[in-house]
Amino acid sequence: MSQKRRNDVPRLTTPLVRENGVLREASWAEALDRAAAGIRTTLAKTGPDSVGFFSCSKATNEVNFIAQKFMRVAVGTNNIDSCNRT
């Protein structure tokens, strides 16, 4: 999520999905749909407190704010932590 790292080389430019044990390139729509389906399945089976989010101190305040807001509102958990320690 660091702005400085987004143009680093080498970076994946296409999402990869695992199918029958093999990674293959996929569209962003397919990859995000699969990720969302996996999260929904986990939440349905084990509840919102079975997942969490760990943020980075190098991310911007805005990114960290959006991440905690998403986890609390959309997912329904307060399981949010970061490496920000004093």
SEGUTI-58421 format. One record per atom (N, C-alpha, C): residue number from 1; atom name; x, y, z; residue in one letter. Coordinates in nm, 2 decimals. Example, Ala and Ser with C-alpha at 12.3 -4.5 7.8 and 13.67 -1.06 7.14 Angstrom:
BEGIN
+-----+------+--------+--------+--------+------+
|  nr | atom |     xx |     yy |     zz | rest |
+-----+------+--------+--------+--------+------+
|   1 |    N |   1.32 |  -0.57 |   0.78 |    a |
|   1 |   CA |   1.23 |  -0.45 |   0.78 |    a |
|   1 |    C |   1.32 |  -0.33 |   0.78 |    a |
|   2 |    N |   1.28 |  -0.22 |   0.71 |    s |
|   2 |   CA |   1.37 |  -0.11 |   0.71 |    s |
|   2 |    C |   1.29 |   0.00 |   0.79 |    s |
+-----+------+--------+--------+--------+------+
REM end
This chain:
BEGIN
+-----+------+--------+--------+--------+------+
|  nr | atom |     xx |     yy |     zz | rest |
+-----+------+--------+--------+--------+------+
|   1 |    N |   0.08 |  -0.12 |   0.00 |    m |
|   1 |   CA |   0.00 |   0.00 |   0.00 |    m |
|   1 |    C |   0.09 |   0.13 |   0.00 |    m |
|   2 |    N |   0.21 |   0.11 |   0.01 |    s |
|   2 |   CA |   0.30 |   0.23 |   0.01 |    s |
|   2 |    C |   0.30 |   0.29 |  -0.13 |    s |
|   3 |    N |   0.29 |   0.42 |  -0.14 |    q |
|   3 |   CA |   0.29 |   0.49 |  -0.27 |    q |
|   3 |    C |   0.42 |   0.47 |  -0.34 |    q |
|   4 |    N |   0.53 |   0.46 |  -0.26 |    k |
|   4 |   CA |   0.66 |   0.45 |  -0.32 |    k |
|   4 |    C |   0.69 |   0.31 |  -0.38 |    k |
|   5 |    N |   0.62 |   0.21 |  -0.33 |    r |
|   5 |   CA |   0.64 |   0.08 |  -0.38 |    r |
|   5 |    C |   0.56 |   0.03 |  -0.50 |    r |
|   6 |    N |   0.46 |   0.11 |  -0.53 |    r |
|   6 |   CA |   0.36 |   0.07 |  -0.63 |    r |
|   6 |    C |   0.43 |   0.05 |  -0.77 |    r |
|   7 |    N |   0.54 |   0.12 |  -0.80 |    n |
|   7 |   CA |   0.60 |   0.11 |  -0.93 |    n |
|   7 |    C |   0.73 |   0.03 |  -0.93 |    n |
|   8 |    N |   0.76 |  -0.04 |  -0.82 |    d |
|   8 |   CA |   0.88 |  -0.12 |  -0.81 |    d |
|   8 |    C |   0.88 |  -0.24 |  -0.91 |    d |
|   9 |    N |   0.99 |  -0.27 |  -0.96 |    v |
|   9 |   CA |   1.01 |  -0.38 |  -1.05 |    v |
|   9 |    C |   1.09 |  -0.49 |  -0.98 |    v |
|  10 |    N |   1.07 |  -0.62 |  -0.99 |    p |
|  10 |   CA |   0.96 |  -0.68 |  -1.06 |    p |
|  10 |    C |   0.83 |  -0.69 |  -0.98 |    p |
|  11 |    N |   0.72 |  -0.65 |  -1.03 |    r |
|  11 |   CA |   0.59 |  -0.66 |  -0.97 |    r |
|  11 |    C |   0.50 |  -0.74 |  -1.06 |    r |
|  12 |    N |   0.40 |  -0.81 |  -1.00 |    l |
|  12 |   CA |   0.30 |  -0.87 |  -1.08 |    l |
|  12 |    C |   0.21 |  -0.76 |  -1.13 |    l |
|  13 |    N |   0.18 |  -0.77 |  -1.26 |    t |
|  13 |   CA |   0.09 |  -0.68 |  -1.32 |    t |
|  13 |    C |  -0.05 |  -0.74 |  -1.35 |    t |
|  14 |    N |  -0.06 |  -0.86 |  -1.34 |    t |
|  14 |   CA |  -0.18 |  -0.94 |  -1.36 |    t |
|  14 |    C |  -0.21 |  -1.03 |  -1.24 |    t |
|  15 |    N |  -0.33 |  -1.03 |  -1.19 |    p |
|  15 |   CA |  -0.36 |  -1.12 |  -1.08 |    p |
|  15 |    C |  -0.35 |  -1.27 |  -1.12 |    p |
|  16 |    N |  -0.31 |  -1.35 |  -1.02 |    l |
|  16 |   CA |  -0.30 |  -1.49 |  -1.04 |    l |
|  16 |    C |  -0.40 |  -1.56 |  -0.95 |    l |
|  17 |    N |  -0.47 |  -1.66 |  -1.01 |    v |
|  17 |   CA |  -0.56 |  -1.74 |  -0.93 |    v |
|  17 |    C |  -0.52 |  -1.89 |  -0.94 |    v |
|  18 |    N |  -0.55 |  -1.96 |  -0.83 |    r |
|  18 |   CA |  -0.51 |  -2.10 |  -0.83 |    r |
|  18 |    C |  -0.63 |  -2.19 |  -0.88 |    r |
|  19 |    N |  -0.60 |  -2.27 |  -0.98 |    e |
|  19 |   CA |  -0.70 |  -2.36 |  -1.03 |    e |
|  19 |    C |  -0.64 |  -2.50 |  -1.05 |    e |
|  20 |    N |  -0.70 |  -2.59 |  -0.98 |    n |
|  20 |   CA |  -0.65 |  -2.73 |  -0.98 |    n |
|  20 |    C |  -0.50 |  -2.74 |  -0.94 |    n |
|  21 |    N |  -0.47 |  -2.65 |  -0.84 |    g |
|  21 |   CA |  -0.33 |  -2.65 |  -0.79 |    g |
|  21 |    C |  -0.23 |  -2.58 |  -0.87 |    g |
|  22 |    N |  -0.27 |  -2.51 |  -0.98 |    v |
|  22 |   CA |  -0.18 |  -2.44 |  -1.07 |    v |
|  22 |    C |  -0.22 |  -2.29 |  -1.07 |    v |
|  23 |    N |  -0.12 |  -2.20 |  -1.07 |    l |
|  23 |   CA |  -0.15 |  -2.06 |  -1.08 |    l |
|  23 |    C |  -0.17 |  -2.02 |  -1.23 |    l |
|  24 |    N |  -0.27 |  -1.94 |  -1.25 |    r |
|  24 |   CA |  -0.29 |  -1.89 |  -1.39 |    r |
|  24 |    C |  -0.33 |  -1.75 |  -1.38 |    r |
|  25 |    N |  -0.31 |  -1.67 |  -1.49 |    e |
|  25 |   CA |  -0.34 |  -1.53 |  -1.49 |    e |
|  25 |    C |  -0.50 |  -1.52 |  -1.50 |    e |
|  26 |    N |  -0.55 |  -1.42 |  -1.44 |    a |
|  26 |   CA |  -0.69 |  -1.39 |  -1.44 |    a |
|  26 |    C |  -0.72 |  -1.24 |  -1.45 |    a |
|  27 |    N |  -0.84 |  -1.21 |  -1.48 |    s |
|  27 |   CA |  -0.88 |  -1.07 |  -1.49 |    s |
|  27 |    C |  -0.89 |  -1.01 |  -1.34 |    s |
|  28 |    N |  -0.88 |  -0.88 |  -1.33 |    w |
|  28 |   CA |  -0.90 |  -0.83 |  -1.20 |    w |
|  28 |    C |  -1.04 |  -0.86 |  -1.14 |    w |
|  29 |    N |  -1.14 |  -0.85 |  -1.23 |    a |
|  29 |   CA |  -1.27 |  -0.88 |  -1.18 |    a |
|  29 |    C |  -1.28 |  -1.03 |  -1.13 |    a |
|  30 |    N |  -1.23 |  -1.12 |  -1.20 |    e |
|  30 |   CA |  -1.23 |  -1.26 |  -1.15 |    e |
|  30 |    C |  -1.16 |  -1.28 |  -1.02 |    e |
|  31 |    N |  -1.04 |  -1.22 |  -1.01 |    a |
|  31 |   CA |  -0.96 |  -1.23 |  -0.89 |    a |
|  31 |    C |  -1.03 |  -1.17 |  -0.77 |    a |
|  32 |    N |  -1.08 |  -1.05 |  -0.79 |    l |
|  32 |   CA |  -1.15 |  -0.99 |  -0.68 |    l |
|  32 |    C |  -1.28 |  -1.06 |  -0.64 |    l |
|  33 |    N |  -1.35 |  -1.12 |  -0.74 |    d |
|  33 |   CA |  -1.47 |  -1.20 |  -0.71 |    d |
|  33 |    C |  -1.43 |  -1.32 |  -0.63 |    d |
|  34 |    N |  -1.32 |  -1.39 |  -0.67 |    r |
|  34 |   CA |  -1.28 |  -1.51 |  -0.59 |    r |
|  34 |    C |  -1.24 |  -1.47 |  -0.45 |    r |
|  35 |    N |  -1.17 |  -1.36 |  -0.44 |    a |
|  35 |   CA |  -1.12 |  -1.32 |  -0.30 |    a |
|  35 |    C |  -1.25 |  -1.29 |  -0.22 |    a |
|  36 |    N |  -1.34 |  -1.21 |  -0.27 |    a |
|  36 |   CA |  -1.46 |  -1.18 |  -0.20 |    a |
|  36 |    C |  -1.54 |  -1.30 |  -0.16 |    a |
|  37 |    N |  -1.55 |  -1.40 |  -0.25 |    a |
|  37 |   CA |  -1.62 |  -1.52 |  -0.22 |    a |
|  37 |    C |  -1.56 |  -1.60 |  -0.11 |    a |
|  38 |    N |  -1.42 |  -1.60 |  -0.11 |    g |
|  38 |   CA |  -1.35 |  -1.67 |   0.00 |    g |
|  38 |    C |  -1.37 |  -1.61 |   0.13 |    g |
|  39 |    N |  -1.37 |  -1.47 |   0.13 |    i |
|  39 |   CA |  -1.39 |  -1.40 |   0.26 |    i |
|  39 |    C |  -1.54 |  -1.42 |   0.31 |    i |
|  40 |    N |  -1.63 |  -1.42 |   0.22 |    r |
|  40 |   CA |  -1.77 |  -1.44 |   0.25 |    r |
|  40 |    C |  -1.79 |  -1.58 |   0.31 |    r |
|  41 |    N |  -1.73 |  -1.68 |   0.25 |    t |
|  41 |   CA |  -1.74 |  -1.82 |   0.30 |    t |
|  41 |    C |  -1.68 |  -1.83 |   0.44 |    t |
|  42 |    N |  -1.57 |  -1.77 |   0.46 |    t |
|  42 |   CA |  -1.51 |  -1.78 |   0.59 |    t |
|  42 |    C |  -1.59 |  -1.71 |   0.70 |    t |
|  43 |    N |  -1.64 |  -1.59 |   0.66 |    l |
|  43 |   CA |  -1.73 |  -1.52 |   0.76 |    l |
|  43 |    C |  -1.86 |  -1.59 |   0.79 |    l |
|  44 |    N |  -1.92 |  -1.66 |   0.69 |    a |
|  44 |   CA |  -2.04 |  -1.74 |   0.71 |    a |
|  44 |    C |  -2.02 |  -1.86 |   0.80 |    a |
|  45 |    N |  -1.90 |  -1.92 |   0.78 |    k |
|  45 |   CA |  -1.87 |  -2.04 |   0.86 |    k |
|  45 |    C |  -1.83 |  -2.01 |   1.00 |    k |
|  46 |    N |  -1.75 |  -1.91 |   1.02 |    t |
|  46 |   CA |  -1.68 |  -1.89 |   1.15 |    t |
|  46 |    C |  -1.71 |  -1.75 |   1.21 |    t |
|  47 |    N |  -1.78 |  -1.66 |   1.15 |    g |
|  47 |   CA |  -1.81 |  -1.54 |   1.20 |    g |
|  47 |    C |  -1.71 |  -1.43 |   1.18 |    g |
|  48 |    N |  -1.75 |  -1.30 |   1.21 |    p |
|  48 |   CA |  -1.66 |  -1.19 |   1.18 |    p |
|  48 |    C |  -1.53 |  -1.18 |   1.27 |    p |
|  49 |    N |  -1.54 |  -1.24 |   1.39 |    d |
|  49 |   CA |  -1.42 |  -1.23 |   1.47 |    d |
|  49 |    C |  -1.32 |  -1.34 |   1.44 |    d |
|  50 |    N |  -1.34 |  -1.42 |   1.33 |    s |
|  50 |   CA |  -1.24 |  -1.51 |   1.29 |    s |
|  50 |    C |  -1.14 |  -1.45 |   1.19 |    s |
|  51 |    N |  -1.16 |  -1.33 |   1.15 |    v |
|  51 |   CA |  -1.07 |  -1.26 |   1.06 |    v |
|  51 |    C |  -1.02 |  -1.14 |   1.13 |    v |
|  52 |    N |  -0.91 |  -1.09 |   1.07 |    g |
|  52 |   CA |  -0.85 |  -0.97 |   1.12 |    g |
|  52 |    C |  -0.77 |  -0.89 |   1.02 |    g |
|  53 |    N |  -0.72 |  -0.78 |   1.05 |    f |
|  53 |   CA |  -0.65 |  -0.70 |   0.96 |    f |
|  53 |    C |  -0.52 |  -0.65 |   1.03 |    f |
|  54 |    N |  -0.41 |  -0.65 |   0.96 |    f |
|  54 |   CA |  -0.29 |  -0.60 |   1.02 |    f |
|  54 |    C |  -0.24 |  -0.49 |   0.92 |    f |
|  55 |    N |  -0.22 |  -0.37 |   0.97 |    s |
|  55 |   CA |  -0.18 |  -0.26 |   0.88 |    s |
|  55 |    C |  -0.03 |  -0.23 |   0.90 |    s |
|  56 |    N |   0.02 |  -0.15 |   0.82 |    c |
|  56 |   CA |   0.17 |  -0.12 |   0.82 |    c |
|  56 |    C |   0.19 |   0.03 |   0.86 |    c |
|  57 |    N |   0.29 |   0.05 |   0.93 |    s |
|  57 |   CA |   0.32 |   0.19 |   0.98 |    s |
|  57 |    C |   0.37 |   0.28 |   0.86 |    s |
|  58 |    N |   0.41 |   0.21 |   0.75 |    k |
|  58 |   CA |   0.45 |   0.29 |   0.63 |    k |
|  58 |    C |   0.33 |   0.33 |   0.54 |    k |
|  59 |    N |   0.22 |   0.28 |   0.57 |    a |
|  59 |   CA |   0.10 |   0.32 |   0.49 |    a |
|  59 |    C |   0.06 |   0.46 |   0.54 |    a |
|  60 |    N |  -0.01 |   0.53 |   0.46 |    t |
|  60 |   CA |  -0.06 |   0.66 |   0.50 |    t |
|  60 |    C |  -0.17 |   0.65 |   0.60 |    t |
|  61 |    N |  -0.19 |   0.76 |   0.68 |    n |
|  61 |   CA |  -0.30 |   0.76 |   0.77 |    n |
|  61 |    C |  -0.43 |   0.74 |   0.71 |    n |
|  62 |    N |  -0.45 |   0.79 |   0.58 |    e |
|  62 |   CA |  -0.58 |   0.77 |   0.51 |    e |
|  62 |    C |  -0.60 |   0.62 |   0.48 |    e |
|  63 |    N |  -0.50 |   0.55 |   0.44 |    v |
|  63 |   CA |  -0.51 |   0.41 |   0.41 |    v |
|  63 |    C |  -0.54 |   0.33 |   0.53 |    v |
|  64 |    N |  -0.48 |   0.36 |   0.64 |    n |
|  64 |   CA |  -0.50 |   0.29 |   0.77 |    n |
|  64 |    C |  -0.65 |   0.32 |   0.82 |    n |
|  65 |    N |  -0.69 |   0.45 |   0.80 |    f |
|  65 |   CA |  -0.83 |   0.48 |   0.84 |    f |
|  65 |    C |  -0.93 |   0.40 |   0.76 |    f |
|  66 |    N |  -0.91 |   0.40 |   0.63 |    i |
|  66 |   CA |  -1.01 |   0.32 |   0.54 |    i |
|  66 |    C |  -1.01 |   0.18 |   0.58 |    i |
|  67 |    N |  -0.89 |   0.12 |   0.61 |    a |
|  67 |   CA |  -0.88 |  -0.02 |   0.64 |    a |
|  67 |    C |  -0.96 |  -0.05 |   0.77 |    a |
|  68 |    N |  -0.94 |   0.03 |   0.87 |    q |
|  68 |   CA |  -1.01 |   0.00 |   1.00 |    q |
|  68 |    C |  -1.16 |   0.03 |   0.98 |    q |
|  69 |    N |  -1.19 |   0.13 |   0.90 |    k |
|  69 |   CA |  -1.34 |   0.15 |   0.88 |    k |
|  69 |    C |  -1.40 |   0.04 |   0.81 |    k |
|  70 |    N |  -1.34 |  -0.02 |   0.71 |    f |
|  70 |   CA |  -1.39 |  -0.13 |   0.63 |    f |
|  70 |    C |  -1.41 |  -0.25 |   0.72 |    f |
|  71 |    N |  -1.30 |  -0.28 |   0.80 |    m |
|  71 |   CA |  -1.31 |  -0.40 |   0.89 |    m |
|  71 |    C |  -1.42 |  -0.38 |   0.99 |    m |
|  72 |    N |  -1.44 |  -0.27 |   1.05 |    r |
|  72 |   CA |  -1.55 |  -0.25 |   1.15 |    r |
|  72 |    C |  -1.69 |  -0.24 |   1.09 |    r |
|  73 |    N |  -1.70 |  -0.17 |   0.98 |    v |
|  73 |   CA |  -1.84 |  -0.15 |   0.92 |    v |
|  73 |    C |  -1.88 |  -0.27 |   0.83 |    v |
|  74 |    N |  -1.79 |  -0.30 |   0.73 |    a |
|  74 |   CA |  -1.83 |  -0.40 |   0.63 |    a |
|  74 |    C |  -1.81 |  -0.55 |   0.69 |    a |
|  75 |    N |  -1.71 |  -0.57 |   0.76 |    v |
|  75 |   CA |  -1.68 |  -0.71 |   0.81 |    v |
|  75 |    C |  -1.75 |  -0.73 |   0.95 |    v |
|  76 |    N |  -1.74 |  -0.63 |   1.03 |    g |
|  76 |   CA |  -1.80 |  -0.64 |   1.16 |    g |
|  76 |    C |  -1.71 |  -0.69 |   1.27 |    g |
|  77 |    N |  -1.58 |  -0.66 |   1.26 |    t |
|  77 |   CA |  -1.49 |  -0.70 |   1.36 |    t |
|  77 |    C |  -1.40 |  -0.58 |   1.41 |    t |
|  78 |    N |  -1.35 |  -0.59 |   1.53 |    n |
|  78 |   CA |  -1.26 |  -0.50 |   1.58 |    n |
|  78 |    C |  -1.12 |  -0.56 |   1.58 |    n |
|  79 |    N |  -1.10 |  -0.67 |   1.51 |    n |
|  79 |   CA |  -0.96 |  -0.73 |   1.51 |    n |
|  79 |    C |  -0.87 |  -0.66 |   1.41 |    n |
|  80 |    N |  -0.82 |  -0.55 |   1.46 |    i |
|  80 |   CA |  -0.74 |  -0.46 |   1.38 |    i |
|  80 |    C |  -0.61 |  -0.43 |   1.46 |    i |
|  81 |    N |  -0.49 |  -0.45 |   1.39 |    d |
|  81 |   CA |  -0.37 |  -0.42 |   1.46 |    d |
|  81 |    C |  -0.27 |  -0.36 |   1.36 |    d |
|  82 |    N |  -0.16 |  -0.32 |   1.41 |    s |
|  82 |   CA |  -0.06 |  -0.26 |   1.33 |    s |
|  82 |    C |   0.08 |  -0.28 |   1.39 |    s |
|  83 |    N |   0.18 |  -0.25 |   1.32 |    c |
|  83 |   CA |   0.32 |  -0.25 |   1.38 |    c |
|  83 |    C |   0.36 |  -0.12 |   1.44 |    c |
|  84 |    N |   0.26 |  -0.03 |   1.46 |    n |
|  84 |   CA |   0.29 |   0.10 |   1.52 |    n |
|  84 |    C |   0.30 |   0.08 |   1.67 |    n |
|  85 |    N |   0.42 |   0.08 |   1.72 |    r |
|  85 |   CA |   0.44 |   0.07 |   1.86 |    r |
|  85 |    C |   0.53 |   0.18 |   1.91 |    r |
|  86 |    N |   0.51 |   0.23 |   2.03 |    t |
|  86 |   CA |   0.59 |   0.33 |   2.08 |    t |
|  86 |    C |   0.68 |   0.27 |   2.20 |    t |
+-----+------+--------+--------+--------+------+
REM end
